[in-house]
């Protein structure tokens, strides 16, 4: 399969995977809240935020595994790939134990930090216990997803995750319908994730690599290679978690646990675009690592221009439509009681217009090994995020915390990251703008006008019709973009890439 066909195929699998996951999450959110209430769900979100912070214990090894597997396999170096796999597996087993012990200790002290009702303390403690046990199995399992990522086997990743997501949704229906509660839901969810990792191992061991990949061991040189790259990825992930998850803690500490749920509505939409951004950019990163392994610099530049142009044409209109439809969407989705979520959601979604523009370039720069400079930018961003959020939470509430996230992302992270990307790729801003951005700007204005007119003509009264209307607008925009804003050569290229 050609490189372009591989990229497009992987993106399609990622989009299908995410589309199903997002749809299931969209349905489960109000369903679960209606059965357990805002405070219990807010408590669950706080626990999951804690667990999210433990994700930094990855130390960037997952990204390093994908990078080096892609590079080694592009040179058909199975011995080198085996060392990477087994060393990372050893590392993840240790991290799993550390994570489990830490979560167990936290389960006895979390109630001192947040204003939680007495009745919900036991529930939160049990959630921590479930997460602690699951950590022993989930951390080692992350190795296998990283390997599939590096091998660009997004088909197996997607199929495996879709089945897990559907089974989780079915489980949720029976669990909450029979009043078993959130603890049972989390336990079943984690069990299904563990089964997914076991399946990933079987696929790798017997059908794809056909090498022994379950002999975890410490190899000094391999660890040195991994951590020389992953350390700054880890630091960047650390500050990224602070940027995206700090809001929940501030709101929980200075407002209420119920306010965390109100914020969670906007955060879910923002996180949806964050996932889409990563899912489109993920296959490009794996391809970039393969190109770096073969030292194909010209093809990397071509990927920067075309990848950014095509990705922003697909991604940005969806962001714009969601911002314009946010009030109608949230009202029909969650009900009138969530009106406070609307403006924060619009701000949280808006900065993805900027971040989506640099996703391809960021992946290329990371694949080339430039991670330290992006950590410095993220660190500055995080400092401003904390300062602004704490300063604005009392006078503006949820919106103040949201502004603490969006302002640094747009005014600091975006321009500095773009500057570094162009410098690393040895590309001028003029070339980047003309070849990757310029033509799409008119399409964005068309999206705004079409969305506004559509809302004036018709405002649906339920979430299903709202999604249909948004989808119809998006379809029209993409068709117009394809036939008017792309050249004949580009249209043929895209048709070749998406051909089944």
C-alpha positions as CSV (number, residue, x, y, z in Angstrom):
1,X,0.0,0.0,0.0
2,X,1.3,3.5,-0.9
3,X,2.3,6.0,1.8
4,X,-0.6,8.3,0.9
5,X,-3.1,5.4,0.9
6,X,-1.8,4.2,4.2
7,X,-2.2,7.6,5.8
8,X,-5.7,8.1,4.5
9,X,-6.7,4.5,5.6
10,X,-5.4,5.1,9.1
11,X,-7.2,8.4,9.4
12,X,-10.4,6.8,8.3
13,X,-10.1,4.1,10.9
14,X,-9.3,6.7,13.5
15,X,-12.3,8.8,12.6
16,X,-14.6,5.8,12.6
17,X,-13.2,4.8,16.0
18,X,-13.5,8.2,17.5
19,X,-17.0,8.8,15.9
20,X,-18.4,5.8,17.6
21,X,-16.6,6.5,20.9
22,X,-17.8,10.1,20.9
23,X,-21.4,9.2,20.0
24,X,-21.5,6.6,22.8
25,X,-20.0,9.2,25.3
26,X,-22.6,11.7,24.1
27,X,-25.4,9.4,24.9
28,X,-24.0,8.0,28.1
29,X,-23.3,11.5,29.7
30,X,-26.9,12.6,30.2
31,X,-28.0,9.0,30.8
32,X,-25.6,8.5,33.7
33,X,-26.2,11.9,35.2
34,X,-29.9,11.3,35.2
35,X,-29.4,8.1,37.2
36,X,-26.8,9.2,39.7
37,X,-27.1,13.0,39.9
38,X,-24.7,15.9,39.3
39,X,-22.7,15.5,42.5
40,X,-21.9,11.8,42.2
41,X,-21.0,12.3,38.5
42,X,-18.9,15.4,39.6
43,X,-17.1,13.1,42.1
44,X,-16.5,10.6,39.4
45,X,-15.0,13.3,37.1
46,X,-12.7,14.4,40.0
47,X,-11.4,10.8,40.4
48,X,-10.9,10.4,36.7
49,X,-9.0,13.7,36.7
50,X,-6.7,12.3,39.4
51,X,-6.2,9.2,37.3
52,X,-5.5,11.4,34.3
53,X,-2.7,13.1,36.1
54,X,-1.1,9.7,36.7
55,X,-0.9,9.3,33.0
56,X,2.2,11.4,33.1
57,X,4.0,8.5,34.8
58,X,4.2,7.2,31.2
59,X,7.3,9.5,31.0
60,X,6.7,9.9,27.3
61,X,7.6,6.2,26.7
62,X,4.4,5.5,24.7
63,X,5.3,8.2,22.2
64,X,8.9,6.9,22.1
65,X,7.7,3.3,21.5
66,X,5.7,4.5,18.5
67,X,8.5,6.6,17.1
68,X,11.2,3.9,17.4
69,X,9.1,1.0,16.3
70,X,8.2,3.0,13.2
71,X,11.9,3.8,12.5
72,X,13.2,0.3,13.2
73,X,10.5,-1.4,11.2
74,X,11.0,1.0,8.3
75,X,14.6,-0.5,8.2
76,X,13.3,-4.1,8.9
77,X,15.2,-4.2,12.2
78,X,13.1,-6.6,14.2
79,X,15.9,-7.1,16.8
80,X,15.9,-3.4,17.6
81,X,12.1,-3.3,17.7
82,X,12.1,-6.3,20.1
83,X,14.4,-4.5,22.5
84,X,12.2,-1.4,22.5
85,X,9.1,-3.5,23.2
86,X,10.4,-5.6,26.1
87,X,12.2,-2.6,27.7
88,X,9.1,-0.5,27.7
89,X,7.1,-3.5,29.0
90,X,9.5,-3.8,32.0
91,X,9.1,0.0,32.6
92,X,5.3,-0.1,32.5
93,X,5.1,-3.0,35.0
94,X,7.0,-0.9,37.5
95,X,4.9,2.1,36.8
96,X,1.7,0.1,37.3
97,X,2.8,-1.0,40.8
98,X,3.7,2.6,41.7
99,X,0.4,3.9,40.4
100,X,-1.6,1.3,42.2
101,X,0.0,2.1,45.6
102,X,-0.3,5.8,45.1
103,X,-4.0,5.7,44.2
104,X,-4.6,3.4,47.2
105,X,-3.0,6.0,49.5
106,X,-4.9,8.9,47.9
107,X,-8.2,7.1,48.5
108,X,-7.9,7.9,52.2
109,X,-7.1,11.6,51.9
110,X,-8.9,13.0,48.9
111,X,-11.9,14.2,50.9
112,X,-9.7,16.7,52.7
113,X,-9.2,18.6,49.5
114,X,-12.8,19.0,48.1
115,X,-16.2,19.9,49.3
116,X,-17.8,16.5,49.0
117,X,-21.0,15.3,50.6
118,X,-20.6,12.7,53.3
119,X,-22.7,10.2,51.4
120,X,-20.4,10.3,48.4
121,X,-17.1,9.9,50.2
122,X,-17.4,6.1,50.3
123,X,-18.2,6.0,46.6
124,X,-15.1,8.1,45.7
125,X,-13.0,5.9,47.9
126,X,-14.2,2.8,46.1
127,X,-13.6,4.4,42.7
128,X,-10.0,5.0,43.8
129,X,-9.7,1.3,44.8
130,X,-11.0,0.1,41.5
131,X,-8.5,2.3,39.6
132,X,-5.7,1.1,41.8
133,X,-6.3,-2.6,41.0
134,X,-6.8,-1.8,37.3
135,X,-3.5,0.0,37.2
136,X,-1.5,-3.2,37.7
137,X,-2.8,-4.5,34.4
138,X,-3.6,-1.4,32.3
139,X,-0.1,0.1,32.4
140,X,1.7,-2.9,31.0
141,X,-1.0,-3.2,28.3
142,X,-0.2,0.3,27.0
143,X,2.9,-1.2,25.5
144,X,1.0,-3.1,22.9
145,X,-1.1,-0.2,21.7
146,X,2.1,1.8,21.3
147,X,3.6,-0.9,19.1
148,X,0.5,-1.1,16.9
149,X,0.6,2.7,16.7
150,X,4.2,2.6,15.5
151,X,3.4,-0.1,13.0
152,X,0.6,2.0,11.7
153,X,-1.9,-0.7,12.3
154,X,-4.8,1.7,13.1
155,X,-7.2,-0.9,11.7
156,X,-6.6,-3.3,14.7
157,X,-6.5,-0.4,17.1
158,X,-9.9,0.9,15.9
159,X,-11.6,-2.5,15.7
160,X,-10.4,-3.4,19.2
161,X,-11.5,-0.1,20.7
162,X,-14.9,0.0,19.0
163,X,-15.8,-3.4,20.3
164,X,-14.7,-2.3,23.8
165,X,-16.7,1.0,23.6
166,X,-19.9,-0.8,22.5
167,X,-19.6,-3.4,25.3
168,X,-19.0,-0.6,27.8
169,X,-22.2,1.2,26.6
170,X,-24.2,-2.0,26.9
171,X,-22.8,-2.6,30.3
172,X,-23.7,0.9,31.4
173,X,-27.3,0.4,30.4
174,X,-27.7,-2.6,32.5
175,X,-25.6,-1.3,35.4
176,X,-27.5,2.0,35.9
177,X,-30.9,0.6,35.0
178,X,-30.4,-1.9,37.9
179,X,-29.0,0.8,40.2
180,X,-25.6,-0.9,40.7
181,X,-23.9,2.6,40.6
182,X,-20.7,4.2,39.3
183,X,-18.3,1.9,41.1
184,X,-19.6,-1.1,39.1
185,X,-19.5,0.9,35.9
186,X,-15.8,1.9,36.4
187,X,-14.9,-1.7,37.3
188,X,-16.5,-3.2,34.2
189,X,-15.0,-0.4,32.0
190,X,-11.5,-1.2,33.2
191,X,-12.0,-4.9,32.8
192,X,-13.0,-4.4,29.2
193,X,-9.9,-2.2,28.6
194,X,-7.7,-5.0,30.1
195,X,-9.3,-7.5,27.7
196,X,-8.6,-5.1,24.8
197,X,-4.9,-5.0,25.7
198,X,-4.7,-8.8,25.9
199,X,-6.2,-9.0,22.4
200,X,-3.6,-6.4,21.2
201,X,-0.8,-8.6,22.5
202,X,-2.2,-11.7,20.8
203,X,-2.5,-9.8,17.5
204,X,1.1,-8.6,17.7
205,X,2.6,-11.8,18.9
206,X,1.0,-14.2,16.5
207,X,-0.2,-12.3,13.4
208,X,1.9,-9.2,12.8
209,X,5.4,-9.2,14.3
210,X,5.6,-12.9,15.0
211,X,8.4,-12.3,17.5
212,X,8.7,-13.0,21.3
213,X,7.5,-9.8,22.9
214,X,6.7,-10.8,26.4
215,X,10.1,-11.0,28.1
216,X,10.3,-7.7,30.1
217,X,13.8,-6.8,31.0
218,X,16.1,-3.9,31.8
219,X,18.5,-3.0,29.0
220,X,20.6,0.1,29.8
221,X,21.3,1.2,26.2
222,X,17.7,0.8,25.1
223,X,16.5,2.7,28.1
224,X,19.0,5.5,27.4
225,X,17.7,5.7,23.8
226,X,14.1,5.7,24.9
227,X,14.5,8.3,27.6
228,X,16.7,10.6,25.6
229,X,13.6,11.3,23.5
230,X,10.8,10.6,25.9
231,X,11.9,12.7,28.9
232,X,10.9,16.0,27.3
233,X,7.7,14.4,25.9
234,X,6.9,13.5,29.5
235,X,7.5,17.0,30.7
236,X,5.3,18.4,27.9
237,X,2.6,15.8,28.8
238,X,2.9,16.9,32.5
239,X,2.2,20.6,31.7
240,X,-0.5,19.5,29.1
241,X,-2.4,17.7,31.9
242,X,-2.0,20.8,34.0
243,X,-3.4,23.0,31.2
244,X,-6.4,20.7,30.4
245,X,-7.2,19.2,33.8
246,X,-6.3,22.0,36.3
247,X,-9.7,23.6,35.7
248,X,-11.7,20.9,37.4
249,X,-9.6,21.2,40.6
250,X,-9.9,24.9,40.7
251,X,-13.7,24.8,40.2
252,X,-14.0,21.9,42.7
253,X,-12.0,23.9,45.3
254,X,-13.4,27.4,44.8
255,X,-17.0,26.6,43.5
256,X,-18.6,23.2,44.0
257,X,-18.6,19.7,42.9
258,X,-21.8,20.3,41.0
259,X,-20.1,23.1,39.1
260,X,-17.5,20.6,37.9
261,X,-20.3,18.8,36.1
262,X,-21.4,22.1,34.5
263,X,-17.9,22.7,33.3
264,X,-17.6,19.0,32.2
265,X,-20.2,19.6,29.5
266,X,-18.0,22.2,27.7
267,X,-14.9,20.2,28.5
268,X,-16.4,17.1,26.8
269,X,-17.0,19.1,23.6
270,X,-13.5,20.5,23.8
271,X,-12.0,17.1,24.5
272,X,-13.9,15.8,21.5
273,X,-12.0,18.1,19.2
274,X,-8.8,17.4,21.0
275,X,-9.3,13.7,20.3
276,X,-10.2,14.4,16.6
277,X,-7.1,16.5,16.3
278,X,-5.0,13.8,17.7
279,X,-6.7,11.0,15.7
280,X,-6.1,12.8,12.4
281,X,-2.5,13.8,13.4
282,X,-1.7,10.4,14.9
283,X,-1.2,8.5,11.6
284,X,0.8,11.5,10.3
285,X,3.2,11.2,13.3
286,X,3.8,7.5,12.6
287,X,4.4,8.2,8.9
288,X,6.7,11.1,9.9
289,X,8.8,8.8,12.1
290,X,9.1,6.3,9.2
291,X,10.2,9.1,6.9
292,X,12.7,10.3,9.5
293,X,14.1,6.7,9.7
294,X,14.7,6.8,5.9
295,X,15.9,10.5,6.1
296,X,13.4,11.6,3.5
297,X,13.4,15.4,4.3
298,X,11.7,16.6,1.1
299,X,8.7,14.3,1.7
300,X,8.4,15.6,5.2
301,X,8.0,19.2,3.8
302,X,5.4,17.9,1.4
303,X,3.6,16.3,4.3
304,X,3.7,19.6,6.2
305,X,2.1,21.6,3.5
306,X,-0.5,19.1,2.2
307,X,-1.2,17.6,5.6
308,X,-1.9,21.0,7.1
309,X,-4.1,22.1,4.2
310,X,-6.2,19.0,4.1
311,X,-6.5,18.6,7.9
312,X,-7.5,22.2,8.5
313,X,-10.1,22.0,5.7
314,X,-11.6,19.0,7.5
315,X,-11.1,20.2,11.0
316,X,-11.7,23.9,11.3
317,X,-15.3,24.0,9.8
318,X,-16.4,21.5,12.4
319,X,-15.0,23.7,15.1
320,X,-16.8,26.8,13.7
321,X,-20.1,25.0,13.4
322,X,-19.9,23.7,17.0
323,X,-19.2,27.2,18.3
324,X,-22.2,28.7,16.5
325,X,-24.5,25.8,17.4
326,X,-23.2,25.5,21.0
327,X,-26.3,27.0,22.7
328,X,-28.8,25.0,20.8
329,X,-26.7,21.8,21.0
330,X,-26.1,21.9,24.8
331,X,-29.7,22.9,25.5
332,X,-31.1,20.0,23.5
333,X,-28.4,17.6,24.7
334,X,-28.3,18.3,28.5
335,X,-31.4,20.4,29.1
336,X,-32.1,24.0,30.3
337,X,-30.3,23.5,33.6
338,X,-27.0,23.6,31.8
339,X,-27.2,27.1,30.4
340,X,-24.1,28.1,32.4
341,X,-22.1,25.6,30.3
342,X,-22.7,27.3,26.9
343,X,-20.2,30.3,26.9
344,X,-17.4,28.3,28.6
345,X,-17.9,25.6,26.0
346,X,-17.6,28.1,23.1
347,X,-14.4,29.4,24.5
348,X,-12.9,26.0,25.1
349,X,-13.7,24.8,21.6
350,X,-12.5,28.1,19.9
351,X,-8.8,27.6,20.6
352,X,-8.8,24.4,18.5
353,X,-9.0,26.7,15.4
354,X,-5.4,27.6,16.2
355,X,-4.1,24.3,17.6
356,X,-5.5,22.4,14.7
357,X,-3.4,24.5,12.4
358,X,-0.1,23.3,13.9
359,X,-1.0,19.7,14.6
360,X,0.8,18.3,11.5
361,X,3.9,20.4,12.0
362,X,4.1,19.6,15.6
363,X,4.0,15.9,14.8
364,X,6.7,16.3,12.2
365,X,8.9,18.2,14.6
366,X,8.4,15.6,17.3
367,X,9.2,12.8,15.0
368,X,12.5,14.5,14.1
369,X,13.3,14.5,17.8
370,X,12.7,18.2,18.7
371,X,10.8,17.9,21.9
372,X,12.8,20.1,24.4
373,X,11.8,23.4,22.8
374,X,8.1,22.5,22.8
375,X,8.3,21.6,26.5
376,X,9.5,25.1,27.2
377,X,6.6,26.7,25.3
378,X,4.1,24.4,27.1
379,X,5.6,25.2,30.5
380,X,5.2,28.9,29.9
381,X,1.6,28.3,28.8
382,X,0.9,26.3,31.9
383,X,2.2,29.0,34.3
384,X,0.0,31.6,32.7
385,X,-2.9,29.1,32.8
386,X,-2.6,28.6,36.5
387,X,-2.2,32.3,37.2
388,X,-5.1,33.5,35.1
389,X,-7.4,30.7,36.3
390,X,-6.8,31.5,40.0
391,X,-7.2,35.2,39.4
392,X,-10.5,35.0,37.5
393,X,-12.3,32.1,39.2
394,X,-13.9,34.2,41.9
395,X,-15.1,37.1,39.8
396,X,-16.1,35.1,36.8
397,X,-16.7,31.6,38.1
398,X,-16.4,28.8,35.5
399,X,-15.9,31.2,32.6
400,X,-12.8,32.7,34.4
401,X,-11.2,29.3,34.7
402,X,-11.9,28.6,31.0
403,X,-10.3,31.9,30.0
404,X,-7.3,30.9,32.0
405,X,-7.0,28.0,29.6
406,X,-7.8,29.6,26.3
407,X,-6.0,32.9,26.5
408,X,-2.4,31.4,26.9
409,X,-3.2,28.7,24.3
410,X,-4.1,31.3,21.6
411,X,-1.6,34.1,22.5
412,X,1.4,32.1,23.7
413,X,1.4,28.5,22.6
414,X,0.1,28.9,19.1
415,X,2.5,31.6,17.8
416,X,5.6,30.3,19.5
417,X,5.0,26.7,18.4
418,X,4.3,27.8,14.8
419,X,7.6,29.7,14.8
420,X,9.6,26.7,16.0
421,X,7.9,24.3,13.5
422,X,8.7,26.5,10.6
423,X,12.3,26.9,11.8
424,X,12.8,23.2,12.3
425,X,11.3,22.3,8.9
426,X,13.3,25.2,7.3
427,X,10.1,26.7,5.8
428,X,9.2,30.4,5.5
429,X,5.9,31.7,7.0
430,X,5.0,33.0,3.5
431,X,5.3,29.6,1.9
432,X,3.4,27.9,4.8
433,X,0.6,30.4,4.7
434,X,0.3,30.4,0.9
435,X,0.5,26.6,0.5
436,X,-1.3,25.4,3.6
437,X,-3.6,28.1,5.0
438,X,-4.6,30.9,2.5
439,X,-7.3,29.2,0.4
440,X,-9.0,27.7,3.5
441,X,-9.7,31.1,5.0
442,X,-12.5,31.8,2.5
443,X,-14.0,28.4,3.3
444,X,-14.1,29.4,7.0
445,X,-16.1,32.5,6.3
446,X,-18.5,30.5,4.1
447,X,-19.0,28.1,7.1
448,X,-19.9,31.0,9.4
449,X,-22.4,32.5,7.0
450,X,-24.0,29.1,6.2
451,X,-24.3,28.2,9.9
452,X,-25.8,31.5,10.8
453,X,-28.4,31.4,8.0
454,X,-29.3,27.8,8.9
455,X,-30.0,28.7,12.5
456,X,-32.2,31.6,11.4
457,X,-34.3,29.3,9.2
458,X,-34.6,26.3,11.5
459,X,-33.9,25.5,15.1
460,X,-34.5,21.9,16.0
461,X,-36.0,20.9,19.3
462,X,-34.0,17.7,20.0
463,X,-30.4,16.6,19.9
464,X,-30.9,14.2,17.0
465,X,-32.2,16.9,14.6
466,X,-29.5,19.3,15.9
467,X,-26.7,16.9,15.0
468,X,-28.4,16.2,11.6
469,X,-28.5,19.9,10.9
470,X,-24.9,20.4,11.9
471,X,-23.9,17.4,9.9
472,X,-25.7,18.7,6.8
473,X,-24.0,22.1,7.1
474,X,-20.6,20.4,7.5
475,X,-21.2,18.2,4.4
476,X,-22.1,21.2,2.3
477,X,-18.9,23.0,3.4
478,X,-16.7,20.0,2.7
479,X,-18.2,19.5,-0.8
480,X,-17.8,23.2,-1.6
481,X,-14.2,23.1,-0.3
482,X,-13.4,20.0,-2.3
483,X,-14.7,21.3,-5.6
484,X,-14.0,25.1,-5.3
485,X,-10.9,25.4,-3.1
486,X,-8.9,22.4,-4.3
487,X,-7.1,22.1,-7.6
488,X,-7.8,19.2,-10.0
489,X,-4.6,17.6,-9.0
490,X,-5.4,17.8,-5.3
491,X,-8.9,16.4,-5.9
492,X,-7.5,13.4,-7.8
493,X,-4.9,12.9,-5.0
494,X,-7.6,12.9,-2.3
495,X,-9.9,10.6,-4.3
496,X,-6.9,8.2,-4.7
497,X,-6.3,8.3,-0.9
498,X,-9.9,7.7,0.1
499,X,-10.5,5.0,-2.5
500,X,-11.4,1.8,-0.7
